[in-house]
Amino acid sequence: MKRNCAAWSTITLMVGIFLFLNSETSAEIFNNYLDDANPSYTHTLELANNGRFSINVLIDSTLSLWGGGSGITIFDSDGITLLEQFDGPMGDSDTNGSYGEFPLLAGTYYIRVAIYNTSYGNYSLSTKFTPISPLVTDDIEPNETSATATNIPLNSNHSQFFSKKVQDVV
């Protein structure tokens, strides 16, 4: 299935769903079913611009995305580097969760949704992307390790992209 419009397009493949978000504020909803035979599903996210990305998930009461390595995970373009991981809703009466905003540079990312234990059911993953500009290229960023990290004072503002680790945003 292929759909196109000004703000987004999706292509559903056997291996996952690709989500392309462009320069406009964009939103998309994905639905899928997870169980013992299909305990996780990975969505591919293509960002044409730098921006902030957020996720909302709604699950069946029989599904759990909480605990034991389950939940929702965002990976960098290599598919290995974990950028963010969080437990999703637990099921039963806990069936909704919202996560983000996550600042991301333009590029490819992967979002994995995984069940806990032997739970099963449908989930609906809603995504939102809002572009950010301009990039701040002269921000002091002399470090990439904890040993040389720059202190960020409490009660101050500092935003940094999760990936590439070289540019900050306003």
Wavefront OBJ file of the C-alpha trace (Angstrom):
o trace
v 0.000 0.000 0.000
v 1.332 3.452 -0.854
v -0.238 6.758 0.185
v 0.957 10.252 -0.617
v -0.027 13.742 0.458
v 1.761 17.029 1.097
v 2.757 16.230 4.691
v 3.637 12.521 4.642
v 3.778 9.297 2.744
v 4.018 5.707 3.877
v 5.069 2.524 2.168
v 4.137 -0.764 3.825
v 6.617 -3.582 3.227
v 7.001 -7.113 4.537
v 9.841 -6.016 6.848
v 8.306 -2.878 8.305
v 6.710 0.466 7.705
v 8.637 3.417 6.350
v 7.525 6.837 7.535
v 8.700 9.885 5.628
v 8.132 13.245 7.298
v 8.934 16.486 5.515
v 9.209 20.166 6.373
v 5.633 20.594 7.617
v 4.285 19.574 11.002
v 3.318 15.997 10.238
v 1.447 13.198 11.943
v 0.790 9.562 11.100
v -0.884 6.579 12.774
v 0.250 2.960 12.449
v -1.712 -0.076 13.582
v -0.236 -3.523 14.131
v -0.769 -6.766 16.064
v 1.818 -8.360 18.382
v 1.844 -11.821 19.995
v 4.238 -14.715 20.743
v 4.727 -15.386 17.028
v 5.361 -11.672 16.308
v 6.719 -10.210 19.571
v 8.098 -6.998 18.047
v 7.730 -4.767 15.040
v 10.143 -2.152 13.730
v 9.060 1.010 11.931
v 11.546 2.972 9.818
v 11.450 6.739 10.188
v 12.904 9.011 7.491
v 13.233 12.676 8.470
v 13.887 15.153 5.669
v 14.601 17.942 8.174
v 15.846 18.469 11.716
v 13.028 18.595 14.217
v 11.198 17.297 17.254
v 9.513 13.910 17.187
v 6.899 12.565 19.611
v 4.979 9.305 19.966
v 1.617 8.352 21.433
v 0.639 4.681 21.765
v -2.758 3.125 22.414
v -2.927 -0.641 23.110
v -5.500 -3.366 23.696
v -5.980 -4.283 27.356
v -4.453 -7.738 26.635
v -1.179 -6.231 25.387
v 1.665 -5.051 27.623
v 4.615 -2.919 26.500
v 5.997 -2.533 30.012
v 8.964 -4.301 31.621
v 11.521 -6.937 30.759
v 13.064 -5.296 27.697
v 9.715 -4.607 26.088
v 8.328 -1.199 25.233
v 9.220 1.359 22.605
v 12.802 1.920 21.468
v 14.231 4.540 19.093
v 17.460 3.556 17.310
v 19.855 5.726 15.300
v 20.460 5.152 11.583
v 22.760 2.174 12.220
v 19.820 0.285 13.765
v 21.990 -0.548 16.791
v 22.698 2.681 18.688
v 19.891 3.159 21.194
v 18.748 6.782 21.413
v 15.750 6.374 23.697
v 13.950 3.468 25.348
v 10.875 3.580 27.522
v 8.257 1.255 28.898
v 4.903 1.569 27.235
v 1.481 0.994 28.768
v 1.028 -2.117 30.957
v -2.317 -3.282 29.581
v -5.483 -3.940 31.576
v -6.635 -0.393 32.493
v -3.285 1.191 31.437
v -3.670 1.378 27.643
v -2.300 4.783 26.596
v 1.107 6.479 26.727
v 2.760 9.602 25.306
v 6.527 10.045 24.861
v 8.733 12.876 23.609
v 9.469 15.360 22.208
v 12.771 13.965 20.948
v 15.068 16.296 18.979
v 16.351 14.458 15.902
v 18.545 15.486 12.988
v 17.398 14.757 9.444
v 18.079 11.120 8.605
v 16.932 7.556 9.173
v 15.773 6.168 12.523
v 14.085 2.972 13.675
v 11.234 2.649 16.178
v 10.749 -0.811 17.685
v 7.585 -1.796 19.550
v 7.976 -5.007 21.618
v 5.609 -6.994 23.855
v 6.184 -8.059 27.437
v 6.156 -11.791 28.182
v 3.202 -13.531 26.515
v 0.875 -10.576 26.086
v -0.912 -10.078 22.774
v -3.052 -7.514 21.006
v -3.261 -4.544 18.705
v -1.438 -1.274 19.104
v -1.863 2.086 17.451
v 1.289 4.184 17.240
v 0.685 7.891 16.551
v 3.676 9.994 15.567
v 4.172 13.734 15.296
v 7.079 15.679 13.794
v 7.706 19.431 13.957
v 10.677 20.914 12.067
v 13.190 23.087 13.923
v 15.418 25.786 12.572
v 17.855 27.338 12.686
v 20.663 25.096 13.833
v 23.145 26.663 16.208
v 26.558 25.802 14.793
v 28.687 27.947 17.102
v 27.461 26.430 20.381
v 30.333 25.157 22.512
v 30.347 21.379 22.104
v 33.970 20.348 22.768
v 33.198 16.921 24.150
v 31.771 13.566 23.257
v 32.646 11.646 26.431
v 31.512 11.822 30.040
v 35.081 12.611 31.143
v 35.087 15.857 29.127
v 31.390 16.727 29.437
v 30.422 20.366 29.853
v 28.358 21.058 32.984
v 24.809 22.265 32.419
v 23.632 24.387 35.351
v 20.321 23.520 37.008
v 17.351 25.627 35.961
v 18.973 26.490 32.623
v 17.934 25.716 29.065
v 20.000 23.470 26.832
v 18.734 21.416 23.895
v 20.785 18.930 21.948
v 19.965 16.494 19.178
v 20.142 12.828 20.119
v 21.996 11.785 16.977
v 25.264 12.917 15.433
v 26.093 14.753 18.712
v 27.712 17.772 17.063
v 25.037 20.483 16.727
v 22.535 21.967 19.135
v 19.201 23.624 18.421
v 17.762 26.893 19.620
l 1 2 3 4 5 6 7 8 9 10 11 12 13 14 15 16 17 18 19 20 21 22 23 24 25 26 27 28 29 30 31 32 33 34 35 36 37 38 39 40 41 42 43 44 45 46 47 48 49 50 51 52 53 54 55 56 57 58 59 60 61 62 63 64 65 66 67 68 69 70 71 72 73 74 75 76 77 78 79 80 81 82 83 84 85 86 87 88 89 90 91 92 93 94 95 96 97 98 99 100 101 102 103 104 105 106 107 108 109 110 111 112 113 114 115 116 117 118 119 120 121 122 123 124 125 126 127 128 129 130 131 132 133 134 135 136 137 138 139 140 141 142 143 144 145 146 147 148 149 150 151 152 153 154 155 156 157 158 159 160 161 162 163 164 165 166 167 168 169 170
